[in-house]
Amino acid sequence: MNVQNMHSADATTAEEGLAIQAEQAKFDSKAATETAMQNTLLTPRFYTTDFDELDAIDVSPVRDDWDRLIAQMVSDPNKGHFKKNEDWDRIDWDGMEPQLRKEFIDFLISSCTAEFSGCVLYKEMKRRGTNKDVTQLFQLMARDEARHAGFINDALREAGVAVNLGFLTQKKKYTYFRPKFIYYATYLSEKIGYARYITIYRHLEAHPEHRFHPIFKWFQEWCNDEFSHGEAFALLMKTDPKLTSGVNVLWIKFFLTAVFATMYVRDHQRPAFHKALGVDPDWYGQEVFAKTSALSKQIFPITLDIDSPRWSAGLKRLQKANADLDRARKQGGVTGLARRISAQVRAVTAFAGLYFIPAKKHRLPASTRLEPAY
C-alpha cells in the first residue's frame, strides 16, 4: 500500500487511515501533541474495556434494525468526503485575532483527540473480537473516526500545528471502563456530537457571515456519521434490557449529567470562538441539551430536567468554580492551594446539585432506530 499518495478520506479501513496519518506525522507539532496528551476532567480520554464481554453480545433481539444499520454503514456514503476541495477557503491564520486563533486551535485539537479516541477503542475491539456482528460494526466505526481525525489534522496543519496520532496511541494514558459505562458514555458522546455539529451547521447556514473557517461546511456529513454511531450503541444497549433499568438508571443519570456539564464548562472556556460564530454559549448549550435529550429517549428511560431553574443555576455555579480552580492552580503556593480546595468543593457541590434534580421519566419505544432530522 503506497500511503504517500493517499488521503485518509479515501481509506476503506481504520488501518489504512492510520498508516496515512503515520506518513504525515513528520510534519506534526510537538505542542499540539502535548496538548492532546493532557488528561483532565475536561479533555478527551482514551478508553479500554472488557473486550471479551463485548465479544459475547448477541444482536439477535435487534437483528432487523442491526442489519439495516450495518448495510447503511457498509454502503459508505461519506467515502472521499473528508478532504479539502474547491469549497475549502484559504484562511489567514497569521491575521486571525490571537485569542480566537488560540481557542479555535484548542477546539480542533480537542475534537481531533476525541475522534481518534473512538478510533482507537473501536479498532481494538475489531482486533480482539471473534463475533462477526460486533467486529464488523467496530471496524466500520473505526474507519469513520480515523477519517474525521485525519481531516481535522489537515486543518490544523494549515495553522502550523498537528497532532501525532501514532504517538498518542502509544503514550496517552488509557482509562478502564466496564462495557456498560462505555455504552453510556460513548452513546452520549456520539449523540451530543451530532447535536453540536448540526446546531452549528444550521446556524451558519442561516448566518454564513460567521463561517470563519471552511471546516464548518463539512459538519453535516460529519454529524451524520456521529448519528449512525450513536444508533449502533443504542442497539447494543437494546440487546440487554437490564442496561436501561433498575440501578443502571442512576448510572445513566450520572453520565447524562457529567456529559452535559462537561460540555457547558468547556464551551464557556472559549468565548472568542463562540463570539466569532455569532453564538451565545448559553443558548447553544441549551439547544444541544434539548436535541440530545430528545434523541436519547430512544434508549434511555429518563431525561434530565434541563428547563428547571436549578439546572441553569447549577451549571453557572459549576462554571464559576472551574474558572476559580484554574486561577488557583496558576497562582500556586499556600494561598493557591487553599483556593483550589475551596473551588474543588464548590465544583463537587454544584455537580451534586445538578445530579439530584428530579429526572423526567418516559416509556421506551419498541424500536430504537432514528434518522437524522435536525
N, C-alpha and C positions, 0 to 999 in steps of 0.2 A: 504493500500500500504506500503510494507516494503522497505523504501528507503535506508536503511543501506547497503543492498546487491546489490543495483542497480547502474548503471553508467548512467550519463546524455546522453551518446551517444545512449543508448537504449530507452530513454524516447520517448513516442509517442506524447506527448503534451508538451507545454511550462511549464504548471503547474507541471508536473512530474519532468521535468528537474530542475526547481527552487526548488522544495522540496528536491531533492538530493543535490543541492548546499547548501541549508539551513542546512542540516545534517552535511555537511563538514565545515560549517562556523566557528566552534570552533577552527579550525586549521589556520584560516586566519590571515593575517598580518595587524596590525593597520596602519603601514606606507604605505603599498600598497593601502589600502582603502582610506587613506587620500590623496594620490596622485590621485586616481580615482575621489575623491570628488572635485578636483580643477575645477574652471570654468574660463578659459581664452579663448582668440581668437583661440588658437591652441589645446585646449583639447576637447575631445568629450563631447557633451552635451546631456541632456535628454530633450525630447520634448513632448509637449501636443498640442492638436489642437481642432477644432470644430468637434467632433465625429458625431454629427447629420448630418452635411454636408457630411461627408464621407459615412454615412449610407444611404444617399439618392442617391448614384451613381447607374446609370442604365448601366449595361455592355452589353446590347443588341446590340449596334453597333459593338462590338468586340467579339460577342458570340463564334464564331468558334475558334478563337485564344485563347480566355479565357478558354474554356473547355479543349483544348489540354494542355495548361499550367497547369491547376489545376490537370488534370489527371496525368501528369508527376510528380507533387509535391506529390500527394497522393500516388503514387507508392513507394515513399520514398527510392530512390536508395542509400542514404547515411546512412540509419539506421545502427547503430552499428559501423560506421566507425571512429567516432571521439573519440577514446580511444587508449591508448598505447597497442602495441602488440610486437611481436618479432623483428619488424623493428625499435623499439624505442631504440636508442643507449644511453648508460649511459653517462651522462655529468658531468665532474668535475667542478662544479660551483666554488669551492674554488680556483681551479687552473686557472680559466679564467682570462684573462687580466682585471684589475679592471675597466678601462674606458669602455671596451666592455661589461662587466657584467652590469654596470650601465645603459648604453644605451639600451642594449637588454632587460633588465627588464622593462625599461621605455616603450619600444616598445610593450612588451607583455601586460603591464598594460593598455596602451592606446588602444590597439587592443581589449582587453577584455571589456573595458568600452564601446567602440564603438559598439561591437556586442551586449552587454547587453542593451545598449540604444535602439537599434532596437527592441529587445525582449520586453522591457517594453512598448514601443509605440504600437507595433503590438498586444500584449496581451490585452492592454486596449481597443483597437478598437474591438477586438473579444468580450470582456466582455460587452461593452456598446451597441454594434450594434444588429440589428434585421434582416438586409439584409443578406440573406443566402450566396449569392455570395461573398460579401465583408468579412463577418466574417469568412468564410471558408478560404479565402486567408490569412487573417491576422493570423489566428490560425496556419496555416502551416508555415508561415514565422517566427512567434514567436518560434515555435518548433525548426527550424533550428538555429536561433540566440542563443537560450538557449544552444543548443549543442556546438556551437562554443565557447561561453563564458566559459562553463564548461571545455572544452578541454584546453583552454589557461590557466585557473586556475590550471588545473592539472600540466601543465608545470611550472607554477610559484611556486607551492608548492615544487617542487624539489629544487628550489633555496632558500627555506625557507620563501617565501612570497606568498600571495594570496589576492585576493580582496573579501571582504564580500559583495556579490551581494545583499543580502537581505537588508543590511544596506543602500546601495546606493539607492535602490527603495524607502526607507522611507525618506532619509535625503538629497539626492542630489537635487540641485535646478533645477526646470523644466522651460524651455523656451517655450513660446507660439508662434506657427507659424500657420498662416492660412493654410488650406489644400493645396492650390496650392503651397505654399512655401515648405510644407512637400514633395509634389510630386517632385519638382525640386531638393531640397537638398538630399532627400533620394534616388531618382533615380541615381543622380550623385555619391552619397556615395557608392551605390551598384555596379555601373558600374566601378568606379575608383578602388574600392576594388578588383573586378575581374581583372582589368588590372594590378594592383600592384602585386597581388599574382601570376598570371600566368607569369608575366615577371620574377619574382624571381625564380619561379619553373623551367621555361625553361632555365634560366641562370645556375641554379645549376644542371640541367640535363646534360648540356654541361661541367660544371666545378664542379664535385662532391667534389673536394678537398676543396671547400669553404663552404660546408654544415656543419657549425659548431654546428648545433643543429638539432635533428631529426624532430622537428615540421614542418620544411620546406617540408618534404616528404608528408605531408598531404595537401599541398596547392592546388593541382589540384582539388580534390573533394570539397574542401572548396570554391575555387573561382567559381566553377560551381553552388554552392548554391547562391553565390552573383549574378551571372549572371541571374539566374532564378528570383530572387527578383527584379532585375532591369527590367526584361521583364514585370513583373507584374505592376510596376509603369508606364512603357511606355504604357501599355494597359489602365490603369486608366486615363492617360492624353489623350489618343486617344478617350475616350468617350465624350470629350468636346473640339472641335476644338478651342474654344476661349483661352484655356490654352496655346496654342502654336502659337498664332497670336497676332497682334496688339501691345499694350503697354506691354503685357506679354513677348514679345521677349526681351525687355530691362531687365526684371527680369531674364529671362533665361541667358542672357549675364552676369548679375551680379553674379548669382550663379556659372556659369562656371568659371568666373574669381576668385571668392572667394575660391572655392574648389581647383582649380589648384594652386593658390598662397599659400594657407594654406599648402597644401602638400609639395610644394617646400621648404618653410621656415622650416617646421617641420623636413623634411628629412635632411636638412643641419645642424640641431642640433645634428645629430647622425653620425659624421664622422667615429668613430671607428667601428660602426655597419656596415656601408657600405663598409669600407675597408676590414673587415673580410669576407664579402660576395663576395669581388672582384668586386664591382660595383661602378662606378663613379656616384655620386648623380645627376650631370647634365645630363649625358647620360640616367640614369634611369628615371629621371623626364620627359625628352622629349619622351622617349619610352612610358611611361604611358599616357602622354598627347595625343600622336598620337593615341594610341589604344582607349582611351576613346572618343576622337573626332570622330573617325570612327564609333564607336558603337552608339554614341548619334545622329548620322544622322538619325537613325530610327524614332526619335520623335521630335528632336529639329530642327528648320529651319535654324539655324546658327551654325557655329563652330568658335572657336577663331583662329586667325592667329598666330599659335604658331611658324611659321617659320619666322616671322618678326623680324628683328634685335632689334626692340623696345621691343619685348616680353622678350627675354633673358636678355637684359639690365635692363628692369624694374624689373624683378624677382631678379636680383642681388642687385639692389638698395633697394628693399623691404627687402631682407635678411640682408643686412648690417644695415638698420635702426632697424630691430628687434633685432639684436645682440647688437647694441648700446643701445637700450631700456633696454635690460636685464641687461647690465652692469650698466646703470644709476640707475636702481631700487636697485641693490645690493649696490651701492655707498651711496645712501641716502643723506640727508642734502640738503642745498640750491643748491649746485653745481649739485648734483644728480638730483634734481627736474628740474633744467634748462635744463640739458642734456636729461632728459626724455621727456620734452615737445618738444624739438628740434627733437628727434628721432620719436616721435609720428607724428609730422607734416610731416617729410620726409616719413614716412610709408604711411600716407594717400595720399600724393602726388604721391608716387610710385604706389600705388594701382589704383589711378585715371588714371595715365598714361597707365596702363595695360588695364583698362576698356575701354578707349577711342581709343584703336587700332581698326580700322575698322574690323568688323567680315566678315566671308565668308558665303554667302547665298546659299541655295540649296532647291530643291523641296523635299517634304516629300514622302516616298514610300507609296503605297496603303496599305501594311501590315507592321506592326511594327516588327513582330516576327523574331528573330535571334536565331542562335545556336552558342555555343562556338566554335571558330575557331582558336584561338591562342594556 
